Amino acid sequence: MNYKWIGAILIIVGCSGFGFMIAAGCKREERYLRELYSALEFMAAELKYRLSPLSELIARAAEHTSGTLWQVFSALDRELAGQIAPNAEACMRAALEQTPSIPPLTGKMLRMLGKSLGKFDVSGQLSGIALVREACNENRKRLERDRTERLRSYRTLGVCAGIAIAILLI
């Protein structure tokens, strides 16, 4: 009899933990998009006013980020310096493969950035960075909209699913 109750509590805790993990992932995605937006602003200013070469631009952007984004930009800098891949897009893909912990939306924004880097002249690259920055901002705003209700729903759904499964198994 006690084993049933211990199992039920473990199921509730597990499902609740999953709901809280989903909510934390959403918050993490927002934070990464905010940091990426800031890095893109820096890159645009650096490119516009200093006309930095691509490798230097990426290295400076890595200095203005932290955590997983720092890993991505550092890996991209290494890929560009090593000239292993033929273009910046392939280097960005390789850098993203080296950092699998990047959230999906942020990864999508970084792939968009990789497509525009190094292909065009300065004004074309600035336009590409502006496009990625705008998409990043739109995604961030979409995630921030109704954040508290959505995150509360994820947590509540996890707890309720755990209770429902535990009731069915008891």
C-alpha positions in Angstrom: 0.0 0.0 0.0 2.8 2.4 0.9 4.5 1.7 -2.4 1.4 3.0 -4.3 1.6 6.3 -2.4 5.3 6.7 -3.0 4.8 5.9 -6.7 1.9 8.4 -6.9 4.1 11.1 -5.2 6.9 10.4 -7.6 4.6 10.7 -10.6 3.2 14.0 -9.4 6.7 15.3 -8.7 7.9 14.2 -12.1 5.1 15.7 -14.0 5.2 18.9 -12.0 9.0 19.1 -12.7 8.3 18.7 -16.4 5.8 21.6 -16.3 8.3 23.8 -14.4 11.1 22.8 -16.8 9.0 23.9 -19.8 8.3 27.2 -18.1 12.0 27.7 -17.4 12.8 26.9 -21.0 10.5 29.7 -22.1 12.1 32.2 -19.8 15.6 31.1 -21.0 14.5 31.6 -24.6 13.4 35.1 -23.9 16.7 35.9 -22.1 18.7 34.5 -25.1 16.7 36.5 -27.6 17.2 39.7 -25.5 21.0 39.0 -25.4 21.1 38.2 -29.1 19.3 41.4 -29.9 21.9 43.4 -27.9 24.7 41.6 -29.7 23.2 42.3 -33.1 22.9 46.0 -32.2 26.5 46.0 -31.2 27.5 44.2 -34.4 25.5 46.7 -36.5 27.2 49.7 -34.8 30.6 48.1 -35.1 30.2 47.3 -38.8 28.7 50.7 -39.5 31.3 52.9 -37.8 34.4 50.8 -37.6 34.0 48.6 -40.8 35.5 45.7 -38.8 36.4 42.5 -40.8 34.0 39.6 -40.2 36.3 37.6 -37.9 37.0 40.6 -35.7 33.3 41.5 -35.7 32.4 38.1 -34.4 35.2 38.1 -31.8 34.0 41.4 -30.5 30.3 40.2 -30.4 31.5 37.2 -28.4 32.9 39.6 -25.8 29.5 41.2 -25.4 27.6 38.0 -24.8 27.8 35.3 -22.1 26.9 31.7 -21.6 25.7 29.7 -24.5 25.7 32.7 -26.9 29.3 33.3 -26.0 30.0 29.7 -26.9 28.3 30.0 -30.3 30.1 33.2 -31.2 33.4 31.8 -30.0 32.9 28.7 -32.0 31.9 30.8 -35.0 35.1 32.8 -34.6 37.2 29.6 -34.5 35.4 28.3 -37.5 36.0 31.5 -39.5 39.6 31.7 -38.4 40.3 28.1 -39.3 38.5 28.6 -42.7 37.3 25.0 -42.4 33.9 25.8 -44.0 33.5 27.7 -47.3 31.3 30.5 -46.0 29.9 32.2 -42.9 26.6 30.2 -43.2 28.4 26.9 -43.1 30.6 28.1 -40.2 27.4 29.2 -38.3 25.9 25.8 -38.8 29.1 24.1 -37.5 29.2 26.5 -34.5 25.5 25.7 -33.7 26.3 21.9 -33.9 29.0 22.5 -31.3 26.5 24.1 -28.9 23.4 21.9 -28.8 22.0 23.7 -25.7 20.9 26.7 -27.8 17.1 27.2 -27.7 15.2 26.6 -31.0 14.1 30.2 -31.7 17.5 31.6 -30.9 19.1 28.9 -33.1 16.8 30.0 -36.0 17.8 33.6 -35.5 21.5 32.7 -35.5 21.1 30.6 -38.7 19.4 33.7 -40.3 22.4 35.8 -39.2 24.8 33.2 -40.7 23.0 33.5 -44.1 23.6 37.3 -44.3 27.2 37.5 -42.9 30.1 37.8 -45.3 28.0 37.6 -48.5 27.3 41.2 -49.2 28.9 44.6 -49.0 28.7 46.6 -45.7 25.2 48.0 -46.5 23.9 44.5 -47.4 25.3 43.0 -44.2 23.8 45.9 -42.2 20.4 45.2 -43.8 20.8 41.5 -43.0 21.7 42.2 -39.4 18.7 44.6 -39.2 16.4 41.9 -40.6 17.6 39.4 -38.0 17.4 42.0 -35.2 13.8 42.8 -36.2 12.8 39.1 -36.3 14.5 38.6 -33.0 12.6 41.5 -31.4 9.3 40.3 -32.8 9.9 36.8 -31.4 10.9 38.2 -28.1 7.8 40.4 -27.9 5.6 37.4 -28.9 7.1 35.4 -26.0 6.7 38.2 -23.5 3.0 38.7 -24.4 0.9 36.9 -21.8 4.0 35.4 -20.3 2.8 35.1 -16.7 -0.4 33.4 -17.7 1.3 31.0 -20.1 4.0 30.0 -17.7 1.5 29.5 -14.9 -0.5 27.3 -17.3 2.5 25.2 -18.1 3.2 24.7 -14.4 -0.4 24.0 -13.5 -0.8 21.6 -16.4 2.3 19.6 -15.2 0.9 19.4 -11.7 -2.6 18.5 -12.8 -1.3 15.9 -15.3 0.7 14.3 -12.5 -2.2 14.2 -10.1 -4.5 12.7 -12.9 -2.0 10.0 -13.7 -1.4 9.2 -10.1 -5.2 8.9 -9.5 -5.6 6.6 -12.5 -2.8 4.3 -11.2 -3.9 4.2 -7.6 
